[in-house]
Amino acid sequence: MQSASQQRTLAVMAILTGASFLAGLDLFIVNVAFDDIGRDFSTGAVHPPSLGDLSWILNAYAVVFAALLIPAGRVADRYGQKGGFIAGLTLFTAASLACGYADDVWTLVALRALQAVGAAVMTPASLGLLLAALPPERRPSAARGWALSGAIAAALGPAAGGVLVQLSWHWAFWVNVPVGIALMAAAMRLVPDARHNEGAPRPDLIGALLLAVAVGALVLGLVQGNDWGWSSNRTISAFVAAAAALLVFVAFSRRHPNPVIDPGLFRVRSFTSVNIATLLFNGSFGAALLLAILWMQQVWGFSALETGFAIAAGPLVVPVASILAGRLFGHFHPSRLIATGGVVVAVGATLLLVGLTTDPSYWSTVLPGWLIIGAGVGLGLPNLVAAATATLPPAQSSTGSGIISMARQVGLVLGVAILVGILDTGVANLDTVRWAWLFIAATALASSVAALTMTNERTPETEQTDAVVLAH
């Protein structure tokens, strides 16, 4: 029988991983509801919104979420992770309610930006609180569970969206409200606060703004590059603004006594390597998810509901692969499991590359490769977060998790942007689609190479060096 403290710990883990699941689920539910939203806003409108206008329902969330993850994590580390988590969850829930009542595209875009602010505040704080609530030996498995919930949500989102859209696109947002309220009430009662830097100087607010501008401009250029044109003035300006803001941010951080990102984090080579691997792995995963959806809907003519359930087969493998890997190979360095996951994803993508035909044949051509990709995601994604957070001191847990979450988000955006560039006019050309699956396989293999650089450096000497760097 479990003790009261064990039951409380399990409840805390459920609350904090539940928030990660909610944020991931919302993003991909909205993707499926996109067409219905566009039709509703166009009906009876004097000036129906263009496809470019509607795209900001998705893009505004991606830009704001990625831009604010690290500053929000830094603020939570400084002023209290529980307060940050509840504030972010409250804003996310309230904005979700308001999104369902939006009656024009730009109102919905503004509310989606507010949703993203809430998600950016609660996401790093949730992982920081989770790590702080557990002893060191349990943190890697908890981090894997937190990441696993987000991965499952991302892949189950299309299925949930397909069901909810049958009622109304409004429920793509309203579904967050009862879950968010329940999580808030439980968090206020059960989740302990974590404050590590109360006596530290105020965080570098100018640096936080510069970092938000740098990441936001980068993501803006990536998500709009295909619509604006990669050589257009707007796209080039976005990338120039990102580079300029990043350079000024680095200069400010070197002089500030309490920078947004401690430069010592990136002097830990394993932390840098795992962020590179995260960016590549999530780029492959995001592109694979979108490509499978586009193929089944636009070539095979599947409905949103049919596509959602077809995609959901992969997520069923994700927790199984993750749990089995933890039990059978838990003594391995996480980098080896991450690298194996990248290879498995590449194998699944290769099967899809070889087997796809324009004739609907889900069971023989898509399902086998998609299940293998799900197994690779189960091996790779949870261990990426576990490896990234393993060396973080408690005082930097939210900031570090904000960095890894940003790498995940930018990786997804980058993978999708490159995929759209490869597809150009759509998925009608089978040869082009095969090139896209080749890109997905190559990116997954590149993430394996990045992950293996962590193994080569983990010696007793480097472990000690990393600890000293982070301590200072």
ABEGO torsion letter per residue (X at the ends): XBBAAAAAAAAAAAAAAAAAAAAAAAAAAAAAAAAAAAAAAABGBABBBBAAAAAAAAAAAAAAAAAAAAAAAAAAAAAEAAAAAAAAAAAAAAAAAAAAABABAAAAAAAAAAAAAAAAAAAAAAAAAAAAABBAAAAAAAAAAAAAAAAAAAAAAAAAAAAAAAABAAAAAAAAAAAAAAAAAAAAAABBBBBAAAABBBBBAAAAAAAAAAAAAAAAAAAAAAAAEAABAAAAAAAAAAAAAAAAAAAAAAABABBABBAAAAABAAAAAAAAAAAAAAAAAAAAAAAAAAAAAAAAGBBAAAAAAAAAAAAAAAAAAAAAAAAAAAABBAAAAAAAAAAAAAAAAAAAAAABBABBBAAAAAAAAAAAAAAAAAAAAAAAAAAAAAABBAAAAAAAAAAAAAAAAAAAAAAAAAAAAAAGAEAABAAAAAAAAAAAAAAAAAAAAAAAAAAAABBAAAAAAAAAAAAX
